[in-house]
Amino acid sequence: MYRAGSTKRGFTLLLTLIVLVVLAVVIVQFQAEATLRMRSHRFRLERIQCRYGAESGIIMGARMVYYQRRQPLAAPAEATAETPVESSPDPNQVDLEELLAEAAEPAVERPPYVILEKTLQIGPVSVNVQVHDENAKWPIYWLLRSPFEPGGSAALAEKGFRQYARRLGVSATAAERVIKEAQKQARPLTLPPAPVQVRKSGRDASLTRRGRRIEYAERVREHNQRHTNMSVFAAGWHEFLKHDPQSEAIQVEMEIPTARFCDYLSMWGTYYLNLNTASEDLLFCAFEQIGLTEDQARSIVEYRRQAPFTNTGQLQKVRALSIEMSNNIRSLCVVKSDTYSLHVEARLGRVRNRLLGGIYFDFNDNMLTSAVFSGE
C-alpha cells in the first residue's frame, strides 16, 4: 500500500546523503589545499633560511679571508686525513682562530686554489664555505688585456692558456670556446691596461711594472676599476653557464677529475700569480711565453717548499733562474694574494642556495667586496 510519508522520508535520506557527499568533498578539498599551503609556506621558509644561511656563510668567509691574510706566510699545506665537521648555532660566536686552523686542513685532496674550506651548521641549515685563492688560478684578464704584448693582441697569452687547458685534461675545443666566450663577455667593459709594460730590444723582450711610472692615484683608480669591471664579467660568465644553451656543451667538455676547468680560471680582476700558491703547471704555462722552462718552474716550487717567498726579489735566489728571467717573472707575481672568491652553498632538506662573492685588498690593505651574486 502506497504511503506519502515513506516517499518523503526516502527523499530526505537521499538529500542528506547528497549533502554529506558534498560536505565530504569540500572537507577533502579544504584539507588538500591546506596541506599544499603548508608545504608551500614550509618551502618558502626553508628557502629564506637557506638564503640567510648562505649570506652568513659569505660573512664568515670574508672574516676567514681577513684573518688568514694577516697570518705569517707559510708553505702550502699538504693533504691530511679527514677532519670532523664542527657546528655552531651562531657563526658570530665561532672561535675564528680555531675555525681557520680547521678550515686550512683539507679533509680530502682538493684543487690547489682552495685554501680554506669549512662546513658550518647554522640552525637547521648546513652551510659549506670555500675560499678560493684567485692568485693561484689562471688570470682570465690575460686573455682580455695581454701583459706580454702591447696593443690588442693576446696571442701569447692564448697560447699559454691552451697549454694549461691541455695539461688539465681539457679538450682544445673547450679551450677555444672559453677564449671566445670570455672575449665576447668583456667587449662592453672598459678594462684598464696591464700593470706591466713590454720593452723589446732586438729579439729579447723584458717586462717592467708600469705602476712605478704613473701617479699613485691613477694606480688606485685602475686597480679598483679592474676589479669592479671583472666582477661584472664574473656575473655575466656565470649567467652564461646557467642559462645559455651553448654553455651546456662547454660545461661537459670542461669537466675534469678534481673540478670544473672554469674553477681553475680567475675571473675577479687579478693580474698576478702568487709564487707561494700557484701550481707548477700554472707557473710554467703562464710564463713559458717569455722563456720559462719546466725545470725552472719546478725549481720555484721546490724553493718555496723549504720556506715561502717573502718578497718577489727572492726569485734571484732560485739557482735555475737567470737575473733577466727572475725580473720578468716578478713583474707579474706577488707573495701574498690580494684577490679571493667565496663559494658558499647552503642546504636544508631539498632546498639549496648558492652564493658567489669576490674580495680584494686595495693598496692600503683594506678589504673590499667586489660583488656577491647567485650561483644557482
ZIJO-V445171 format. One record per run of one state. SS is the DSSP state (H for helix, E for strand, C for the rest). FROM is the first residue (numbers start at 1). LEN is the number of residues. If there is no record, write none. Layout:
ss->SS from->FROM len->LEN
ss->SS from->FROM len->LEN
This chain:
ss->C from->1 len->3
ss->H from->4 len->66
ss->C from->70 len->21
ss->H from->91 len->3
ss->C from->94 len->2
ss->H from->96 len->8
ss->C from->104 len->10
ss->E from->114 len->9
ss->C from->123 len->2
ss->E from->125 len->9
ss->H from->134 len->3
ss->C from->137 len->1
ss->E from->138 len->2
ss->C from->140 len->1
ss->H from->141 len->4
ss->C from->145 len->10
ss->H from->155 len->13
ss->C from->168 len->4
ss->H from->172 len->15
ss->C from->187 len->9
ss->E from->196 len->6
ss->C from->202 len->2
ss->E from->204 len->6
ss->H from->210 len->4
ss->C from->214 len->2
ss->H from->216 len->28
ss->C from->244 len->3
ss->H from->247 len->8
ss->E from->255 len->1
ss->C from->256 len->4
ss->E from->260 len->1
ss->H from->261 len->4
ss->E from->265 len->2
ss->C from->267 len->6
ss->E from->273 len->2
ss->C from->275 len->5
ss->H from->280 len->11
ss->C from->291 len->3
ss->H from->294 len->13
ss->C from->307 len->5
ss->H from->312 len->6
ss->C from->318 len->5
ss->H from->323 len->8
ss->C from->331 len->2
ss->E from->333 len->2
ss->C from->335 len->4
ss->E from->339 len->10
ss->C from->349 len->2
ss->E from->351 len->11
ss->C from->362 len->5
ss->E from->367 len->8
ss->C from->375 len->2
